[in-house]
Amino acid sequence: MMSALSENDLIRIIKEGKGDIPAFGKDFSDDEALAVAMYLRTLTFATLLPTPTVASATETPLSADAETPSAEILPVDGTQVTGTPEAVIVEGIGNVSGSIANLTGADLPSDIKIKLTAFEHGADPNAGPQETASFESTVNPDGTYLFENINIPEGIIYIAEVEVNGLTYQSGFAIAEAGMTELVIAPITVYATTEEFTALRVDSLQMYFDFAGEGSAQIFAVYSITNTSDKTVIINMGEDQEVPFIAFPEGAEALGYEAAQDSAAFLPTADGFAMPPSETPYGLIAFASIPKAKEIVISQAALLPIGELTLFLPEGVEANGQTLTDGGVQAIQTTNFHIYTGGAANEGDQIEFTLTGEPADSTAVNPDVTQNQTLLIGIGGLGVALILAGAWMFLRDNRKAADEDEVEEEDDDDEFEDSESLMDAIIALDDLHRAGKLSDEAYQQRRTELKNALKRKGNL
């Protein structure tokens, strides 16, 4: 989960809180919040997997139908060889196993297939891990499965997936460590299904408004959703590709949806998507556009219960509504937002407020939400787990490389006197990129260099 969070995400949690995490850094300056976020990042380099069972080089393999040691073993090339047990242990070759936790209330099909896919992460996290091999087997009647004589060299990522009732459920990722001969994958839980989305609850709704465009204001509403049931909720979007439990403001043009970065994984279906029970909330962003006016009236139905509402407006724009509380102007990263909070809303309630005023900084350009005009529910298949696995391994490898290159990189830091000057350089770089004066490649490369220098300046 930490691998999926950007520095901006961490800073937002530090300043605003999230779930059980209080807003302990609400009074931090931007520099202080960034320093804490950088420190939190150093705490994520730990083994995320349960300790696997590793066969000892002196253990004797047992045959499947006898208690006496087997002197024969089948290598990868399929030939039979004989020898002592000590001689047949091959480093990097072993078994991958796991199980299906069946919560459907019915027996699993007798011939249900399990697929195991192996991936190798590269040096570029943006490219994502690349598939290197895949295997298929049949799940045993007790829900367990086993892939034998699999190549499990160090650093390879493994994910298992199974299809039940037309839905593909996948395991978390497992990463082979040096010398492993047994790799155990966390259980895959499958659930009964329902098309009743009344079991869903919106924990929070955050609405961001961008007035930088000509003639229209952009809205992106971030929904944090919990599936409170013990079933997978099937969402049918229909021919119009609409999420039936999300309403757009009256008079607004709906632009589409996208899964939030820290969302639990949606399951793709032929007609929409599915949401299994999950401890991690689902994050869904709904994009819309509404014409600009001196007074913009927002009226939107609550199709599910909503725990809390938060508005993020550009500084200079105000909101007026019966249930809104003015939280004042707050700085988030390098942008000031006028923040309002609203109470809970019941299903069927109408969320209503009026926006007035003009942004104090008319040149400020917020992220272009109009680029997200297509439905991006998750990224399908194995995507979410792979992003997490690849990011974790990329960060781990970068940490090692950073330790080796620390002395050489210290010379580069002399360009800036302190952390504050580095922050100023990053802000200036962002402004140049927004203005179109820097290519994406040059911007990303230089920003990475500055952020790494900032980490070193803070001795983190």
C-alpha positions, 0 to 999 in steps of 0.5 A: 500500500505504501508503494502505491502512495506518492509523496503528495498522497502522504502529505495529504494524509499527514495534513488532512488525516485519513480513516483512523489516521488523525491529521497530526500534521495539519499545522506543518509547513510544506517543508515539514510535511515533506520531511515527514513524508520522506521519513515515512518512505524510509519505513517501507523497505521491509519484507511484505510476504509471510515467511515461506517454507524453505526446504533444507539442503539436508532434508529428504524429499518424500514420495507422494504415496510412501513414507520412505525417501524417494531417490528419484526426482524429475528435473525441469528437462523431464529426464529421470535421474537418481542420486542422494537427496543432497544431490537433487536439491536445485537452487532456483527450482521448487514448488509454488503452492496456495489455496482458495478460500471459498466463501460462495456458499456453494462447492467450487467446480470440480475442474476449476483451473488455477493460473500462475504467472511469473513476472520480472521487474525492470529498471524502469517502474513506469514500464511495469513488470514483464511476464516471463512465464505462465502455468496452469493447473487444477485446484484440488477438491480441498481448495489447495493447488500446487505447481511443481518443479517451477523455476523460482529464481530470486526477484521473480514476482508470482501472482495466481488467479482463478475464475469463479462465476465469471469473475477473475479473482487474484492473489496478492503478489509473492516475490521469490527470495534467494535460495527458495525451493518452496514459495507459498502464495496468500489464499485467494478469497472468492465470494458469492455475488449480488447485483444489489449495490445498496450494500455499498456506503460512501465513507467520504466525498471530496469535490475539487473545482478547477476554474482554469479552463475557458468557459467552464469549470472542471469538477472531479469528485473523489468517492471513498466507498466501502462494501459492507456486505459479505458478497461481491457487488456486481455493477452493470454500467449499461450501454451509457457506461454510467455508474448507477450509484454516482450522480453528477451535478444537474446541468453538468456534462459527465466526462467519465470515471477513473479508479483512485490511486489507493483504491482496492482493486475493481474486478472487470466484467463484460458490462461494468465492474465488480467490488468484492469485500475489502478492508481497503476502501474503493476509490472512484473519481467522477469527472464532470464539466459545468458552465462558468457563471457569476453564481454556479449552483451545484445540486446533486443527488446522494444515491448512497449514504455519504459519511462526509463531504469536503469541498476544495475550491481555489482561493477566492471562490466561496461556497454557500450551503445550509450544511457547509462549514467554512474551514478557511484557506489551507495550503496543500503542497504549493496551492491554496484551497478554500475548504468547506466541510459538510455533514452526512447525507442519507440516501435520497438527500440532495446535496446543494450549494452555490459557488461565487467569486473568482480564483485569486490566482487566475494564472494557476493551472490545476491538473487537466481533468478533461484528459480522463474522459474514458472509463478506467476502472482499475487496469484489468487483470493483474495490473494492480498487484503488479504495480504494487510489486514492481513499485516495491521492488523498484524502491528496494533496488533504488535504496540499494543503489542509493547507498552505493552511490551516496558519496558520488551524489553528495557532490551534486548537492552543492548546487543548492545551499539548503532544503528551502532552495531545493523546494524553490527549484522544484516549484519553478520546475513545475511552473515551467512544465505547466507552461509547456516550456519543458518536455515531459522527459526532461521535466521528469528527469530533473524533478527526480534529481531534485527530489533525491537531492532534497532527501539527502539534504534532509539526511533521510 
